[in-house]
Amino acid sequence: MDINSTTGPLAEITADWLIVGHFTVDSSNPLPAPLAELDAALDGTITRLAASGDLTGKLAASHLLADVPGLAANRLLLVGLGQADELDSRRLEKALVAATRRASKSASVSAAIALPELGSESIGDSEAASLAAMALQVGCVGQALYHTDPSRYAFSAASVHSPADDAVVRGSVLGEAINLTRELVNRGPMDVYPESFADRAAAAAAEFGLDCEVLDENRLQEERMGSLLAVARGSVKPPRVVVLRHNGGPEGAPALAIVGKGVTFDSGGLSLKTSEGMKTMKCDMAGAATMLGAMTAIARLSLPVNVIGLAGLVENMPDADAFKLGDVLTARNGTTIEVLNTDAEGRLVLADVLAYAVDLKAERLIDLATLTGACVVALGEEVTGVFSNCPEWSQALEQAARQAGELAWPMPMHDLFGDLIKSDVADIKNVGPRWGGSVTAAKFLERFVDKTPWVHLDIAGPSFASSNKPHREGGATGCMVRTLVAAAESLA
């Protein structure tokens, strides 16, 4: 969906839905712009709503005027932005996505968004225009991919009332990248499996100008990816590793590698999950999907930096040939791994792909994975855990997350956690004790990055929402796509 930037009087904007953001209304003071402009066109209707207390401006609260003869738009949706001095990108996103979700319940509907001048230290007018465009893309797309009667519809036309053309384009690109990630995660494992994901990645690469290489099972054997291949043994679906390249920087310049865990379905293997535990395991490839979404945005925005995107793609299934407890695997970098739980498979996949990224001479690494329930216990369902071997790189990622309006929190990486995964029969074991499970998983991954500055993002909580909210669709969220793009920009 193309999103345009527009200027001119609000009363002349032609759309089925004109969505106008406004701050908290104080009936004792004159209406601020843009409410004053609309109030004049509507013969004081907004003044009366404010006086009656029906229009408050509370964050994400909306008031619909379906009959607006003074406007070119068919409907006016006033959406509250809260107090001006409290507005930040997360609050603005919440308000705008709630509004676009409300407007997208019918087919062939057009929408436009207008915002007040912000003048805020935490968010500027250009960033706000970008968020408005992103909300128009994201809010109208749901998770009901297999419904015969969709509950949500993409807008037939959309615009943002802003002169910041570049910001609107950026927000639109980010919104489409987030939706790509969400779609891949929301699709069932009959549709998304290692080969089909690789095909989708190759198609996206061709469309957006990324170099693409797909490593099949024979090539993975040649590349000594014994850890990843062991996880794939129980499935009839052969594994794949996808390697995407955006060559936006000078030839030979340092490259950032983004590595995504792509377990397209996780049954737990022989350490079989319960039926309840398997219900959402189509989302165990959210790290790979996030990498792909971010790489498309990085390419479309022509960022002047070299970025390599990698996805390790497997199914983890029980079978007569499935890997077993007590097996000792040899990873690409020569590290031997004692398997004590086949449901701790994501780290086995990432181990080989991280080592491969190091061998590709990446000078900075980020990996994303729905890795541990322990991280959800620690941080809840909306915060990403940040683990790193390099404080400066970790702080840069945390700053990128703040800039993107996404929640992330640094976790400890003390040496004592590494001691907990030492094995009596191999170099390391793939699980430690129950306590500190998210950190021992990260310490496992650290064994495969050599000395390269590396950040591990555990997105087990925020990547998949268990239910709908007014400002958020249930299912895949597309979290961290914006953070990855901001991190890449920081290196330009």
Buried (B, 14 or more C-beta within 10 A) or exposed (E): BEBBBBEEEBBEBBBBBBBBBBBBBEBEEEBBEBBEBBBBBBEEBBBBBBEEEEBBBBBBBBBBBEEBEBBBBBBBBBBBBBEBEEBBBBBBBBBBBBBBBBBBEEEEBBBBBBBBEBEBEBBBBBBBBBBBBBBBBBBBBBBBBEEEEBEBBBBEBBBBBBEBEEBBBBBBBBBBBBBBBBBBBBBEBEBBBBBBBBEBBBEBBEEBEBEBBBBBBEEBEEBBBBBBBBBBBBBEBBBBBBBBBBBBBEEEEEBBBBBBBBBBBBBBBBBBBEEEBBEBBBBBBBBBBBBBBBBBBBBBBEBEBBBBBBBBBBBBBBEEEBBBEEBBBBBBBEBBBBBBBBBBBBBBBBBBBBBBBBEEEBBBBBBBBBBBBBBBEBBEEBBBBBBBBBEEBBBBBBBBBBBBBBBBBBBEBEEEBBEBBEBEEBBBBBBBEEEBBBBBBBBBBBBBBBEBBBBBBBBBBBBBBEEBEBBBBBBBBBBBBBBBBBBBBBBE
